[in-house]
Amino acid sequence: TPYSVSVRETRSVRSELNLQHSLDKLVVGLKNRWAQMNSVSSEFRSLLLAMDLLGEHCIKRPMNCLGDTADADYQISETASVDQDEILAVAGTLGTVTGNATYTSLAVNRIPELIGVSNLTDKDLKGTASDLFPGSQDSEKLYLVYFARDCGNMKHCHPITEAMVPHGDQLKFIQRNYVVPGTTRGPAPEGLVNPKMIVLKKTH
């Protein structure tokens, strides 16, 4: 006798869309500080808006669901490299502060295998935008972190060693916001602001 079909709790979200301007301002401030106004920036994509990740739907097709969970939202970056002295900055909203997550993860994934090699939590991300965004009431709701082969003395920078991502391989970032407080589901992506990745050049 088959089990009855589960009734899923509807995803909810506390809209972050009013923070889009603050995030854009943070990215401009970052480029200005580095005197690299022409540096390339790209927006993460919501996987939930691009793919159907419900397990029972995948089984019927069939397909590989990749991340069949309803307890998180998934946002993925463009592919990038750190082999030519690039410094990758990631700026975004912090779901644990905006009310859209009980736990936030920003993971580094080795490409092409899509293997997670490093992870920052909301505790690592909290407060990292305050240096560039002092005095702003939105600074606590944002984060700004860096990734590079050699971080030197750079604040809020996390090294990508060749043991993690070998020379010649690339990487992607995936942000996950887990479980909106008071619910059993991850947030609805329509009300979230996608993070941004900015490719900077190391200055000597």
C-alpha positions in Angstrom: 0.0 0.0 0.0 1.6 3.3 -1.0 2.0 6.1 1.4 -0.2 9.1 1.0 1.2 12.1 -0.9 2.9 14.6 1.5 1.4 18.0 1.8 4.3 20.4 1.8 4.4 23.6 3.9 4.3 26.6 1.6 7.6 28.5 1.5 7.6 32.0 3.0 10.0 34.9 2.9 10.6 38.2 4.7 11.3 40.4 1.7 14.9 41.6 1.3 14.2 43.5 -1.9 14.6 46.8 -0.1 18.3 45.9 0.5 19.1 45.7 -3.2 20.2 49.3 -3.3 22.4 48.9 -0.2 24.1 45.8 -1.7 24.7 47.6 -5.0 26.2 50.6 -3.0 28.4 48.1 -1.1 29.8 46.7 -4.4 30.5 50.2 -5.8 32.2 51.1 -2.6 34.3 48.0 -2.8 35.4 48.7 -6.4 36.2 52.3 -5.4 38.3 51.2 -2.5 40.4 48.9 -4.7 40.5 51.5 -7.5 39.2 48.9 -9.8 35.9 50.4 -11.0 36.0 48.2 -14.2 36.3 45.0 -12.3 33.8 42.3 -13.4 30.9 41.6 -11.0 28.2 39.0 -11.5 25.0 38.0 -9.7 24.4 34.6 -8.2 21.4 32.7 -9.7 18.6 31.1 -7.7 18.6 27.3 -8.5 15.1 27.0 -7.2 13.9 29.4 -9.9 15.9 27.7 -12.6 15.3 24.0 -11.7 12.6 21.8 -10.1 14.4 20.1 -7.2 11.4 18.2 -5.7 12.3 14.6 -5.3 9.0 13.1 -6.4 9.1 15.2 -9.6 12.7 14.0 -10.4 11.7 10.4 -10.0 8.9 10.7 -12.5 11.1 12.2 -15.2 13.7 10.7 -14.2 16.5 13.1 -13.4 19.2 13.8 -10.9 17.8 16.3 -8.4 21.2 17.4 -7.2 19.9 18.9 -4.0 16.5 17.5 -3.1 15.7 19.3 0.1 13.0 21.8 0.9 14.7 23.2 4.0 17.0 25.5 2.1 17.2 28.1 -0.7 20.2 27.6 -3.2 22.0 30.5 -4.9 25.0 29.7 -7.2 27.7 32.0 -8.6 29.3 32.1 -12.0 32.5 30.0 -12.5 35.7 31.7 -11.4 39.4 31.1 -11.1 42.1 32.2 -8.6 45.1 31.1 -10.6 46.2 34.5 -11.9 46.3 36.4 -8.6 42.5 37.0 -8.7 40.8 38.0 -5.4 37.2 37.0 -5.4 34.9 39.1 -3.3 31.4 37.9 -2.4 28.9 40.4 -1.1 25.3 39.5 -0.1 22.5 39.8 2.4 22.7 37.7 5.6 19.6 35.6 6.0 20.0 35.0 9.7 19.7 38.7 10.3 17.0 39.5 7.7 14.9 36.7 9.2 15.1 34.3 6.3 17.4 31.6 7.8 18.2 29.8 11.0 21.6 29.0 9.5 23.4 30.4 6.4 26.2 28.7 4.5 28.5 30.1 1.9 30.4 27.2 0.3 33.4 27.0 -2.1 32.9 24.2 -4.7 35.6 22.8 -6.9 34.6 22.7 -10.6 34.0 20.6 -12.7 33.3 18.0 -10.0 31.1 20.4 -7.9 32.7 19.2 -4.7 32.5 21.4 -1.6 35.9 22.2 -0.3 35.3 25.0 2.2 32.4 26.6 4.0 31.6 29.8 5.9 28.7 30.0 8.2 26.6 33.0 9.2 28.9 33.5 12.2 31.9 33.9 9.8 29.9 36.3 7.6 28.3 38.5 10.3 29.8 42.0 10.6 32.1 41.7 7.6 30.5 44.6 5.7 30.8 47.1 8.5 34.4 48.2 7.6 33.3 49.4 4.1 29.8 50.4 5.1 30.3 52.2 8.5 27.4 53.9 10.1 24.8 52.3 7.8 21.7 50.8 9.4 21.9 48.1 6.7 25.5 47.0 7.3 24.6 44.3 9.8 22.3 42.8 7.2 25.1 42.5 4.6 28.3 40.7 4.4 31.5 41.0 2.3 34.2 38.4 2.3 37.2 37.6 0.1 38.8 34.4 -1.3 42.3 34.1 -2.8 45.3 31.9 -3.2 47.3 34.1 -0.9 45.3 36.4 1.5 48.3 38.0 3.1 47.1 40.2 5.9 43.7 40.9 4.2 40.8 41.1 6.6 37.9 38.7 6.1 39.9 36.8 3.5 39.9 33.0 3.2 42.6 31.1 1.3 41.9 28.7 -1.5 44.8 26.3 -1.4 45.8 24.0 -4.3 44.8 21.0 -2.1 41.3 22.5 -2.2 41.2 23.6 -5.8 44.2 22.4 -7.8 45.8 24.8 -10.3 43.9 24.7 -13.5 40.6 23.9 -11.9 37.9 26.5 -11.2 35.3 27.1 -8.5 31.8 28.2 -7.8 30.2 29.6 -4.7 26.9 28.3 -3.4 24.9 30.1 -0.7 22.3 28.2 1.2 19.7 29.8 3.6 18.3 27.1 5.8 14.9 27.1 7.4 13.0 30.4 7.9 12.5 30.7 11.7 9.1 29.4 12.7 8.7 27.2 9.7 10.1 23.9 8.4 11.1 25.3 4.9 13.8 27.4 3.3 12.8 30.8 2.1 10.9 31.6 -1.1 13.6 32.8 -3.6 11.3 35.5 -5.0 11.8 37.7 -2.0 15.6 37.3 -1.6 18.4 39.4 -3.0 21.0 37.3 -4.8 24.7 37.7 -3.7 27.3 39.2 -6.0 30.8 38.0 -6.9 33.4 40.7 -7.8 36.7 39.7 -9.5 39.5 41.9 -8.2 43.2 41.9 -9.2 45.8 41.6 -6.5 47.8 44.8 -6.1 51.5 44.5 -5.4 
